Amino acid sequence: MLLCGVLPPVSTFGAQAQAALQRAAALVQEGRLQEADQQAQLALSDPATRAAACSVLGAIRVQQDRLEEGAELLQEAIRLDPHLLGAQLNLAQVYTLQGKDELALPVFRRVLELDPSNAAARVALAHAETEKGNYKRSLELAKPALAAFKQSPEGLLVLATDFLKTGDPSSAKALLEDSRRLRDVPPAWPVNFAKLLVKGGLVAEGIDVLERARKADPS
């Protein structure tokens, strides 16, 4: 792509780069990835917007299922600006998609250092602790963001496991009401949640979960 042969003054150029970056971010939200890519490329030219432009381009590549390219761009964004929260979170999620938990977890921890209220990082870290059998540590991570956990299928599974494994079936039972408010759950989720409840001694509650899933999808 040919660029204009004469660059505008630095101050004007910086304003144009910032505007291009903002347009790119808006276009990503609208799903217009090719146009967003073009705008973000313009913002790469200005050192003041290069880190954010790499972050936006990385997010675009991830949405295009070009995970390796996305990871490289996100890594560059973080190298240029270690405080870019969105780039850190997106990189951690890319590593998770790639099955590279040993890389994802340290990045999720950095996200939590930058933003202790970040629910996505807390869910990921709590899930990892649950998988290792550290149920009390998992609950400690979850407690500052319990509302967010209860709105997430993965978060609910983590909480239910932690409550049951730490001898608190009444709290696990109370999650049944939260599960009724979930939308767009993965197809296998009701079965997994029901099995967890039944294994924890909440047989009637597990059956209720399966019955609701059957009624919601009679096929």
C-alpha positions as CSV (number, residue, x, y, z in Angstrom):
1,M,0.0,0.0,0.0
2,L,1.4,3.4,-1.0
3,L,1.4,6.2,1.5
4,C,1.3,9.9,0.9
5,G,4.7,11.0,-0.2
6,V,4.9,13.9,2.2
7,L,4.3,13.4,5.9
8,P,2.3,16.1,7.7
9,P,3.8,18.0,10.6
10,V,4.6,15.8,13.7
11,S,1.7,17.3,15.8
12,T,-0.8,16.7,13.0
13,F,0.6,13.3,12.3
14,G,0.2,12.3,15.9
15,A,-3.4,13.4,16.0
16,Q,-4.0,11.5,12.8
17,A,-2.4,8.3,14.3
18,Q,-4.5,8.6,17.4
19,A,-7.7,9.1,15.4
20,A,-6.8,6.1,13.2
21,L,-6.3,4.0,16.3
22,Q,-9.6,5.0,17.7
23,R,-11.3,4.1,14.4
24,A,-9.5,0.8,14.4
25,A,-10.8,-0.1,17.9
26,A,-14.4,0.9,16.9
27,L,-14.2,-1.2,13.7
28,V,-13.0,-4.2,15.6
29,Q,-16.1,-3.9,17.9
30,E,-18.2,-3.9,14.7
31,G,-16.5,-6.9,13.3
32,R,-15.1,-5.0,10.3
33,L,-11.7,-6.6,10.7
34,Q,-10.1,-5.7,7.3
35,E,-10.9,-2.0,7.7
36,A,-9.8,-2.1,11.3
37,D,-6.5,-3.6,10.2
38,Q,-5.9,-0.8,7.7
39,Q,-6.5,1.9,10.4
40,A,-4.3,0.2,12.9
41,Q,-1.5,-0.1,10.4
42,L,-1.6,3.7,10.1
43,A,-1.2,4.1,13.9
44,L,1.9,1.9,13.8
45,S,3.9,4.7,12.3
46,D,3.7,6.9,15.4
47,P,5.8,5.9,18.5
48,A,3.1,7.3,20.7
49,T,0.4,4.9,19.4
50,R,2.6,2.0,18.2
51,A,2.1,-0.2,21.3
52,A,-1.7,0.2,21.2
53,A,-1.7,-0.4,17.5
54,C,0.2,-3.7,18.0
55,S,-2.4,-4.6,20.6
56,V,-5.3,-3.9,18.3
57,L,-3.6,-5.8,15.4
58,G,-3.0,-8.7,17.7
59,A,-6.7,-8.8,18.7
60,I,-7.6,-8.7,15.0
61,R,-5.3,-11.7,14.2
62,V,-6.8,-13.7,17.1
63,Q,-10.3,-13.1,15.8
64,Q,-9.0,-14.2,12.4
65,D,-7.7,-17.5,14.1
66,R,-4.1,-16.5,13.3
67,L,-3.0,-17.2,16.8
68,E,0.8,-17.2,16.3
69,E,0.7,-13.9,14.6
70,G,-1.6,-12.5,17.2
71,A,0.6,-13.6,20.0
72,E,3.7,-12.0,18.4
73,L,1.9,-8.7,18.0
74,L,0.6,-8.8,21.6
75,Q,4.0,-9.6,22.9
76,E,5.4,-6.6,21.0
77,A,2.7,-4.4,22.4
78,I,3.6,-5.4,25.9
79,R,7.3,-4.9,25.3
80,L,6.5,-1.4,24.2
81,D,4.1,-0.7,27.0
82,P,4.0,-3.3,29.9
83,H,0.9,-1.6,31.4
84,L,-1.3,-2.4,28.4
85,L,-4.0,-4.4,30.2
86,G,-5.9,-5.4,27.1
87,A,-2.8,-6.8,25.4
88,Q,-1.9,-8.8,28.6
89,L,-5.3,-10.3,28.9
90,N,-5.6,-11.1,25.2
91,L,-2.1,-12.7,25.2
92,A,-3.1,-14.9,28.2
93,Q,-6.3,-16.0,26.4
94,V,-4.3,-16.8,23.3
95,Y,-1.9,-19.0,25.3
96,T,-5.0,-20.7,26.9
97,L,-6.4,-21.4,23.4
98,Q,-3.1,-22.9,22.4
99,G,-3.1,-25.1,25.5
100,K,0.0,-23.3,26.9
101,D,-1.1,-22.9,30.5
102,E,2.4,-22.6,31.7
103,L,2.7,-19.4,29.7
104,A,-0.9,-18.2,30.2
105,L,-0.9,-18.3,34.0
106,P,2.0,-15.9,34.6
107,V,0.3,-13.4,32.2
108,F,-3.0,-13.7,34.0
109,R,-1.2,-12.9,37.3
110,R,0.3,-9.8,35.7
111,V,-3.2,-8.8,34.6
112,L,-4.4,-9.2,38.2
113,E,-1.5,-7.0,39.4
114,L,-2.5,-4.3,37.0
115,D,-6.2,-4.7,37.7
116,P,-7.2,-6.6,40.9
117,S,-10.8,-6.4,39.9
118,N,-10.3,-8.2,36.6
119,A,-12.8,-11.1,36.6
120,A,-11.4,-13.0,33.6
121,A,-8.0,-13.3,35.2
122,R,-9.5,-14.3,38.5
123,V,-11.6,-17.1,36.9
124,A,-8.6,-18.4,35.0
125,L,-6.3,-18.4,38.1
126,A,-9.0,-19.8,40.4
127,H,-9.7,-22.6,37.9
128,A,-5.9,-23.5,37.8
129,E,-5.8,-23.7,41.6
130,T,-9.0,-25.9,41.6
131,E,-7.3,-28.2,39.0
132,K,-4.3,-28.5,41.4
133,G,-6.6,-29.3,44.3
134,N,-5.9,-26.0,46.0
135,Y,-9.6,-25.3,46.8
136,K,-9.2,-22.8,49.6
137,R,-6.7,-20.8,47.5
138,S,-9.1,-20.9,44.6
139,L,-11.9,-19.5,46.8
140,E,-9.6,-16.7,48.0
141,L,-9.0,-15.7,44.4
142,A,-12.8,-15.9,43.6
143,K,-14.2,-14.0,46.6
144,P,-13.4,-10.5,45.4
145,A,-15.3,-11.2,42.2
146,L,-18.1,-13.6,43.3
147,A,-20.8,-11.9,41.3
148,A,-18.7,-12.2,38.1
149,F,-18.0,-15.9,38.8
150,K,-21.7,-16.6,39.2
151,Q,-22.4,-15.1,35.8
152,S,-19.9,-17.4,34.1
153,P,-20.4,-21.1,33.4
154,E,-16.7,-21.8,34.1
155,G,-16.9,-19.6,37.2
156,L,-19.9,-21.5,38.5
157,L,-18.1,-24.9,38.1
158,V,-15.1,-23.5,39.9
159,L,-17.2,-22.3,42.8
160,A,-19.2,-25.4,43.0
161,T,-16.1,-27.6,43.1
162,D,-14.4,-25.4,45.7
163,F,-17.5,-25.3,48.0
164,L,-18.1,-29.1,47.8
165,K,-14.4,-29.9,48.3
166,T,-14.1,-27.6,51.3
167,G,-17.2,-29.1,53.0
168,D,-19.7,-26.4,52.2
169,P,-22.6,-28.1,50.3
170,S,-25.1,-25.4,51.2
171,S,-23.1,-22.8,49.3
172,A,-22.8,-25.2,46.4
173,K,-26.6,-25.8,46.5
174,A,-27.2,-22.0,46.4
175,L,-25.4,-21.8,43.0
176,L,-28.3,-23.7,41.5
177,E,-30.3,-20.4,41.4
178,D,-27.4,-18.6,39.7
179,S,-27.2,-21.4,37.1
180,R,-30.8,-20.7,36.1
181,R,-29.8,-17.2,35.0
182,L,-27.0,-18.3,32.7
183,R,-27.4,-17.8,29.0
184,D,-25.5,-19.4,26.1
185,V,-23.9,-22.1,28.1
186,P,-21.7,-24.7,26.2
187,P,-23.8,-27.9,25.3
188,A,-21.8,-30.1,27.7
189,W,-22.0,-27.7,30.6
190,P,-25.3,-28.9,32.2
191,V,-24.1,-32.5,32.3
192,N,-20.7,-31.5,33.8
193,F,-22.4,-29.3,36.4
194,A,-25.0,-32.0,37.3
195,K,-22.3,-34.7,37.6
196,L,-20.4,-32.4,40.0
197,L,-23.4,-31.8,42.2
198,V,-24.4,-35.5,42.3
199,K,-20.8,-36.6,43.2
200,G,-20.9,-34.0,46.0
201,G,-24.1,-35.5,47.4
202,L,-26.6,-33.0,45.9
203,V,-28.4,-35.6,43.9
204,A,-31.8,-33.9,43.6
205,E,-30.1,-30.7,42.5
206,G,-28.1,-32.5,39.8
207,I,-31.2,-34.1,38.4
208,D,-32.9,-30.7,38.4
209,V,-30.0,-29.3,36.3
210,L,-30.4,-32.1,33.8
211,E,-34.2,-31.8,33.7
212,R,-34.0,-28.1,32.9
213,A,-31.4,-28.7,30.2
214,R,-33.7,-31.3,28.6
215,K,-36.7,-29.0,28.6
216,A,-34.6,-26.2,27.2
217,D,-33.4,-28.4,24.3
218,P,-35.9,-31.3,23.8
219,S,-33.8,-32.6,20.9
